[in-house]
């Protein structure tokens, strides 16, 4: 797995008190106890940890761990695009 996945996994372990062995890229967040409020709070955790802005339309609880990684990586990539480079 890549660095982003490992950091997201560590954040999930910390935030939701889950044993790391339960987490795989295909684990649904709902299986880890992530409800709508927890998902919203986790967005803020991700933003702080990765220094990114996560799309406010991102609904983390309906996805899997890999979906969270993809959202973070997209946000990181968006930061690398110079302003006005559309």
One Martini backbone bead per residue (centre of mass of N, CA, C, O) as a GRO file, in nm:
protein
   86
    1UNK     BB    1   0.102   0.033   0.010
    2UNK     BB    2   0.061   0.358   0.050
    3UNK     BB    3   0.106   0.642   0.233
    4UNK     BB    4  -0.187   0.733   0.238
    5UNK     BB    5  -0.312   0.474   0.338
    6UNK     BB    6  -0.151   0.450   0.603
    7UNK     BB    7  -0.256   0.719   0.721
    8UNK     BB    8  -0.556   0.660   0.710
    9UNK     BB    9  -0.546   0.407   0.882
   10UNK     BB   10  -0.431   0.544   1.137
   11UNK     BB   11  -0.671   0.737   1.172
   12UNK     BB   12  -0.887   0.522   1.207
   13UNK     BB   13  -0.770   0.387   1.453
   14UNK     BB   14  -0.775   0.644   1.630
   15UNK     BB   15  -1.078   0.750   1.589
   16UNK     BB   16  -1.230   0.433   1.604
   17UNK     BB   17  -1.101   0.204   1.760
   18UNK     BB   18  -0.935   0.012   1.556
   19UNK     BB   19  -0.808  -0.260   1.435
   20UNK     BB   20  -0.589  -0.292   1.177
   21UNK     BB   21  -0.689  -0.580   1.070
   22UNK     BB   22  -0.982  -0.461   0.974
   23UNK     BB   23  -0.815  -0.305   0.753
   24UNK     BB   24  -0.901  -0.235   0.418
   25UNK     BB   25  -0.965  -0.106   0.118
   26UNK     BB   26  -1.265  -0.271   0.121
   27UNK     BB   27  -1.363  -0.140   0.374
   28UNK     BB   28  -1.635  -0.038   0.513
   29UNK     BB   29  -1.705   0.224   0.717
   30UNK     BB   30  -1.956   0.102   0.856
   31UNK     BB   31  -1.786  -0.146   0.976
   32UNK     BB   32  -1.629   0.086   1.168
   33UNK     BB   33  -1.862   0.297   1.279
   34UNK     BB   34  -1.946   0.502   1.053
   35UNK     BB   35  -2.121   0.780   1.069
   36UNK     BB   36  -2.227   1.086   0.983
   37UNK     BB   37  -2.076   1.240   1.206
   38UNK     BB   38  -1.804   1.092   1.185
   39UNK     BB   39  -1.753   1.165   0.889
   40UNK     BB   40  -1.742   1.469   0.926
   41UNK     BB   41  -1.509   1.469   1.134
   42UNK     BB   42  -1.305   1.315   0.947
   43UNK     BB   43  -1.265   1.535   0.744
   44UNK     BB   44  -1.113   1.722   0.940
   45UNK     BB   45  -0.886   1.526   0.997
   46UNK     BB   46  -0.782   1.507   0.706
   47UNK     BB   47  -0.726   1.806   0.661
   48UNK     BB   48  -0.515   1.830   0.889
   49UNK     BB   49  -0.319   1.592   0.811
   50UNK     BB   50  -0.295   1.690   0.482
   51UNK     BB   51  -0.350   1.984   0.405
   52UNK     BB   52  -0.660   1.994   0.301
   53UNK     BB   53  -0.946   2.010   0.081
   54UNK     BB   54  -1.249   1.865   0.111
   55UNK     BB   55  -1.509   1.782  -0.043
   56UNK     BB   56  -1.831   1.850   0.070
   57UNK     BB   57  -1.963   1.595  -0.099
   58UNK     BB   58  -1.824   1.394   0.069
   59UNK     BB   59  -1.932   1.053   0.147
   60UNK     BB   60  -1.779   0.840   0.351
   61UNK     BB   61  -1.992   0.624   0.466
   62UNK     BB   62  -2.047   0.497   0.160
   63UNK     BB   63  -1.761   0.380   0.171
   64UNK     BB   64  -1.431   0.305   0.143
   65UNK     BB   65  -1.113   0.330   0.221
   66UNK     BB   66  -1.020   0.385  -0.073
   67UNK     BB   67  -1.202   0.633  -0.112
   68UNK     BB   68  -1.052   0.809   0.088
   69UNK     BB   69  -0.781   0.800  -0.053
   70UNK     BB   70  -0.882   0.923  -0.320
   71UNK     BB   71  -0.975   1.193  -0.201
   72UNK     BB   72  -0.701   1.280  -0.092
   73UNK     BB   73  -0.537   1.257  -0.358
   74UNK     BB   74  -0.707   1.466  -0.509
   75UNK     BB   75  -0.644   1.700  -0.317
   76UNK     BB   76  -0.339   1.690  -0.354
   77UNK     BB   77  -0.338   1.734  -0.663
   78UNK     BB   78  -0.484   2.011  -0.663
   79UNK     BB   79  -0.239   2.158  -0.522
   80UNK     BB   80  -0.034   2.115  -0.777
   81UNK     BB   81  -0.204   2.308  -0.933
   82UNK     BB   82  -0.178   2.583  -1.085
   83UNK     BB   83  -0.298   2.874  -1.103
   84UNK     BB   84  -0.473   2.887  -1.407
   85UNK     BB   85  -0.445   2.564  -1.527
   86UNK     BB   86  -0.719   2.498  -1.709
   0.00000   0.00000   0.00000
